[in-house]
């Protein structure tokens, strides 16, 4: 039993939307058909995306912080969207825990989107079926790709390595260690959906520097130095 | 939530159809106990036809909700876990049983099959009607549980949703039975009208209870738990889309708070006091048209009621779309 998931580090996400565009590019070109856009170059454009980056401002000016927040399906370990599906199109894979929609079975009733508290599902306006993040299932299981490329498109695209990918049920995986050691948390834990995706919190990086670390107050050389100086370069000028 | 007219018509039409069937069957049982004058088989047969028409109308409306209606048959697959799937199974069952009930009356299968305790003559219509009654109540539960079963929609996630759906179906169905009786001019208008008023008054109590509950509701999720930032002040600057997305369309009614209040007032007036006054006036004046008006008014009110039911529910995903919320 494994559970593949993303761990997203909000501390380093800069909100560049590279994960959004790479996700769209990969998933609109795949065997499952396009992620359709409507009015892409016109007024009121809209379209289907698996992944979106939102931006929140925390605090009151001038004490504010900008939090860029990538948002996609969290691949819950207890996904509430799956049991409500009347056709069985919405399912959770037994082998790797990825929640998927069978586009050939989906009737487009939207009931699963009501049953997802995170708003992770979107109806494709032309294909009229429910779509959502697949963790690039066609890519991560493609054995013809070199192993380092068997990762979701968003993870490979992220320029700040804010997105980690791996098995959260393997305690020694990169993602499990990140969750454990860097305060990884789940979204809306109050619903008991056990999202597999985790987020790493913003952190303040502070180092304390004592003035004595900057000025060598007790330079032993100077203390014992009996030399008379007349302006030339000394050992002190070279060392500090 | 965005109120979809397909679902508004589905739930109100099948509710009235289910209620109408229950009214007819109640009438038959009262007649069997000699509490009401017995009616001819045509009364039940045509009444069942009206109920069936409403059920079919609701079914047709429901197809407009689907993105892929040609695959609707697949929806019967997951009845073990999905209330929607259960409704998809029970609705045709109700339609078949109501059809069989009407057909049994129309073809005169009213000879007693056996007699219980020397006085209760059981015929085919009574047995089919009993099965249909059970199926009708199962359908009320299935339809309402589609909404009450989504725990994230806290406005809906309450037993009151099931109670309301059932009572509104009963009230409008019995009102329609009164209208039907008035239309064909039999003596059952007062009987059906009285029951309709009783159900309407109980529905007023339970709907008021759910309105009060929802007004006092404190939602579990906050924007803090949604993004996991523990700070009192969090404001959204970007929603991840240039214009709208599915998330900004499906989960918002897009109307002002004033519109919501107006719709609430409208349905509270059209569903409860006005039909009661009209059916009361019909009783006093023996009018053959007022019960029909009473039903029409109550049904119109129920459309507003169901619209408000959807608009009132606030989905936790809306926390990620602050500028629309």
Interface residues (C-beta under 8 A of the other chain):
Chain A: X15 X20 X43 X44 X45 X46 X47 X48 X49 X52 X53 X54 X55 X56 X57 X58 X59 X60 X66 X67 X69 X71 X80 X83 X84 X85 X86 X87 X88 X89 X105 X106 X107 X108 X109 X110 X111 X113 X114 X115 X116 X117 X118 X119 X121 X122 X123 X125 X127 X128 X129 X185 X186 X187 X188 X189 X190 X191 X199 X201 X202
Chain B: X1 X65 X66 X67 X68 X69 X71 X72 X74 X75 X76 X77 X78 X81 X82 X83 X84 X85 X88 X146 X149 X150 X151 X152 X153 X220 X221 X223 X225 X226 X227 X228 X229 X231 X233 X234 X235 X236 X237 X238 X239 X240 X241 X242 X243 X244 X245 X246 X247 X250 X251 X315 X316 X317 X318 X320 X321
